[in-house]
Amino acid sequence: MKPVPRSLSEIRDLIKEGKITLPNLINSCLENIKSQKDLNAFISVFEKDAMQNAEIVQKKIIGGKAGKLAGLVISVKDVISVKDRLMTCGSKMLSNYTAPYNATAIERILKEDAIIIGKTNCDEFAMGSSNENSYFGAVRNPFDSKRVPGGSSGGSAVSVAAGMCTASLGSDTGGSVRQPASFCGITGLKVTYGRISRYGLTAFASSFDSIGILANDINDTAEILNCISGYDENDITSSKKPVRDYYKEIQKEINPKDIIIGYAKEAFETGIQDEIRETILLKLEELSKRGYRVKEISLPNTDYIIPVYYILTSAECSSNLSRYDGVRYGYRAELEATDGIEEMYTRTRSEGFGEEVKRRIMLGTYVLSSGYYEQYYKKAQKARQLIIKDFGNAFKKADYIITPTTPTTAFKISEKTDNPLEMYMSDILTVSANLAGLPAVSIPAGKDKNGLPVGLQITGKKFDEAGILRLAKYIL
Amino acid sequence: MAVTLLEVEKISKLAKLRFDDTQKNKLQEDMNRILDYVEKINELNLSKVEPAGNINETYNLFRKDEIKQNLKQEEIFKNTFTKSPPFFKVPKVIKK
């Protein structure tokens, strides 16, 4: 692997000192993509355009006229629209689909001179925790290629961890940014619901989905967030709350005595790998020694998180994915002259979707169907309210909650594919932030005995991205 | 409550998906395993709880009623199967 600078500030310094040029950097990233093709991180690579843009931005930097993200080489999960580029969503259904417009987040990073190097592999329609559900094949973990990189933004996490770019935009519906970030030893931020516009992000479960940022350096996370967050009239759920200068905020000193860190005992109980528990508890101990107040809090409904999450997200997905019918865009099954429209719908969907997506559409259709709506969907919506209340109560006692990001480190490829329920359980520590719409960040906290990264998760109050990033910077 | 094979068939019709017998059996097994697990929410006393609707506070969003540039027709039709602007061509809807 060719060495590439870890962060945007490093890149800028090296360019200013004349030690590298942006086209050089793009070249190194492209070489790393080629030499590590077996990791299968990318679905499409924008070789020519990235190089051309690098020359333009390099000139802007020298001329002192560059945007705030000049120097940033970024990859984009293939569920986010980049104009005139394929957007497959990791699915056969959209394997021929070209996005006719830019997502708002893309529009905003391009305006600030970021360079998009390509679109990354992911679980089909972002449904999965291992990146094994892609029509374009499984993605592999750079720390051990027999293991999964996590999912669903697996390609994004690998692209950052393996020197193919500096940062990536992913999406997080139940941990899809934080879990792969944790498995690949990088930083992954999921923002408050509504902080970043979802316009141009392919819908999976609309009341859970949020765009997230994967990076090596937490300062980069903050700088990218500065550019992409904020109200967008194309997404009515995007928030009008003012955008803070996250970069500036995280440079501020913290007085540990002012901060109470919540320790949720439920998150350290059954099913957590010993080394992960020990690593995170040790971090909490260190924080307490440095003057932070660490206080036990309770999230009593933790056992219901996964059931509620899977009922509601399957329901939302079955509704959102009904648009893929072969009529206007995407895959259409080859039909006999005698076939009618019903046959076109059914054949197109049966051939276009993969197994996990179909399973969730089936489950979602079931929980929304007459007779079961009250029994499952409505109950789950009520239970979601209880989980939201749990966090409300916890945040009366603490400013932040620290937990592991995942119950285990990266597991082996095929280890959990036969049992969907076991796969779903790997999201147990991340989905609650999506259920309650809270911001959460995963940062690297150490390694287990196999040398696999362990992630630490900080969850904060709504719209306190500045707070969780600042604490993350302090811990790092 | 277990999902029957007949229900799997009914749901797949609603979802416009088709499965062979092996897939149906696997789906029945998977769905029952998942539903068995999610039944757990029945342990909760939810009688006095309001369902969660919007995650953030919501308010009316008004904008001026102005015509804005939308995607051009040719851009839209680039992705169609039949490339037949201004129409989306589909098979026969009404049977003889």
HADDOCK unambig.tbl for C-alpha pairs under 7 A between the chains (distance, minus, plus):
assign (segid A and resid 97 and name CA) (segid B and resid 79 and name CA) 6.02 0.50 0.50
assign (segid A and resid 98 and name CA) (segid B and resid 79 and name CA) 6.59 0.50 0.50
assign (segid A and resid 100 and name CA) (segid B and resid 75 and name CA) 6.19 0.50 0.50
assign (segid A and resid 100 and name CA) (segid B and resid 76 and name CA) 6.94 0.50 0.50
assign (segid A and resid 304 and name CA) (segid B and resid 40 and name CA) 6.92 0.50 0.50
assign (segid A and resid 304 and name CA) (segid B and resid 41 and name CA) 6.18 0.50 0.50
assign (segid A and resid 307 and name CA) (segid B and resid 37 and name CA) 6.87 0.50 0.50
assign (segid A and resid 307 and name CA) (segid B and resid 38 and name CA) 4.31 0.50 0.50
assign (segid A and resid 307 and name CA) (segid B and resid 41 and name CA) 6.93 0.50 0.50
assign (segid A and resid 327 and name CA) (segid B and resid 88 and name CA) 6.65 0.50 0.50
assign (segid A and resid 327 and name CA) (segid B and resid 90 and name CA) 6.53 0.50 0.50
assign (segid A and resid 328 and name CA) (segid B and resid 80 and name CA) 5.31 0.50 0.50
assign (segid A and resid 328 and name CA) (segid B and resid 88 and name CA) 6.24 0.50 0.50
assign (segid A and resid 329 and name CA) (segid B and resid 79 and name CA) 5.04 0.50 0.50
assign (segid A and resid 329 and name CA) (segid B and resid 80 and name CA) 4.69 0.50 0.50
assign (segid A and resid 329 and name CA) (segid B and resid 81 and name CA) 6.48 0.50 0.50
assign (segid A and resid 330 and name CA) (segid B and resid 79 and name CA) 6.83 0.50 0.50
assign (segid A and resid 332 and name CA) (segid B and resid 81 and name CA) 6.87 0.50 0.50
assign (segid A and resid 340 and name CA) (segid B and resid 91 and name CA) 5.28 0.50 0.50
assign (segid A and resid 340 and name CA) (segid B and resid 92 and name CA) 5.04 0.50 0.50
assign (segid A and resid 340 and name CA) (segid B and resid 93 and name CA) 6.01 0.50 0.50
assign (segid A and resid 341 and name CA) (segid B and resid 90 and name CA) 6.70 0.50 0.50
assign (segid A and resid 341 and name CA) (segid B and resid 91 and name CA) 5.16 0.50 0.50
assign (segid A and resid 341 and name CA) (segid B and resid 92 and name CA) 5.93 0.50 0.50
assign (segid A and resid 341 and name CA) (segid B and resid 93 and name CA) 5.43 0.50 0.50
assign (segid A and resid 345 and name CA) (segid B and resid 16 and name CA) 6.47 0.50 0.50
assign (segid A and resid 346 and name CA) (segid B and resid 16 and name CA) 4.71 0.50 0.50
assign (segid A and resid 346 and name CA) (segid B and resid 17 and name CA) 5.18 0.50 0.50
assign (segid A and resid 346 and name CA) (segid B and resid 18 and name CA) 6.45 0.50 0.50
assign (segid A and resid 349 and name CA) (segid B and resid 16 and name CA) 6.94 0.50 0.50
assign (segid A and resid 349 and name CA) (segid B and resid 17 and name CA) 6.04 0.50 0.50
assign (segid A and resid 350 and name CA) (segid B and resid 17 and name CA) 5.10 0.50 0.50
assign (segid A and resid 350 and name CA) (segid B and resid 18 and name CA) 5.75 0.50 0.50
assign (segid A and resid 359 and name CA) (segid B and resid 27 and name CA) 6.96 0.50 0.50
assign (segid A and resid 362 and name CA) (segid B and resid 11 and name CA) 6.53 0.50 0.50
assign (segid A and resid 362 and name CA) (segid B and resid 12 and name CA) 6.57 0.50 0.50
assign (segid A and resid 362 and name CA) (segid B and resid 15 and name CA) 6.74 0.50 0.50
assign (segid A and resid 363 and name CA) (segid B and resid 31 and name CA) 6.63 0.50 0.50
assign (segid A and resid 365 and name CA) (segid B and resid 11 and name CA) 6.54 0.50 0.50
assign (segid A and resid 365 and name CA) (segid B and resid 15 and name CA) 6.55 0.50 0.50
assign (segid A and resid 366 and name CA) (segid B and resid 11 and name CA) 6.24 0.50 0.50
assign (segid A and resid 378 and name CA) (segid B and resid 51 and name CA) 6.80 0.50 0.50
assign (segid A and resid 381 and name CA) (segid B and resid 51 and name CA) 4.75 0.50 0.50
assign (segid A and resid 381 and name CA) (segid B and resid 52 and name CA) 5.22 0.50 0.50
assign (segid A and resid 382 and name CA) (segid B and resid 46 and name CA) 6.49 0.50 0.50
assign (segid A and resid 382 and name CA) (segid B and resid 49 and name CA) 5.78 0.50 0.50
assign (segid A and resid 382 and name CA) (segid B and resid 50 and name CA) 5.76 0.50 0.50
assign (segid A and resid 382 and name CA) (segid B and resid 51 and name CA) 3.93 0.50 0.50
assign (segid A and resid 382 and name CA) (segid B and resid 52 and name CA) 5.88 0.50 0.50
assign (segid A and resid 384 and name CA) (segid B and resid 52 and name CA) 6.09 0.50 0.50
assign (segid A and resid 385 and name CA) (segid B and resid 51 and name CA) 6.20 0.50 0.50
assign (segid A and resid 385 and name CA) (segid B and resid 52 and name CA) 5.00 0.50 0.50
assign (segid A and resid 421 and name CA) (segid B and resid 34 and name CA) 6.34 0.50 0.50
assign (segid A and resid 436 and name CA) (segid B and resid 55 and name CA) 6.93 0.50 0.50
assign (segid A and resid 437 and name CA) (segid B and resid 55 and name CA) 6.18 0.50 0.50
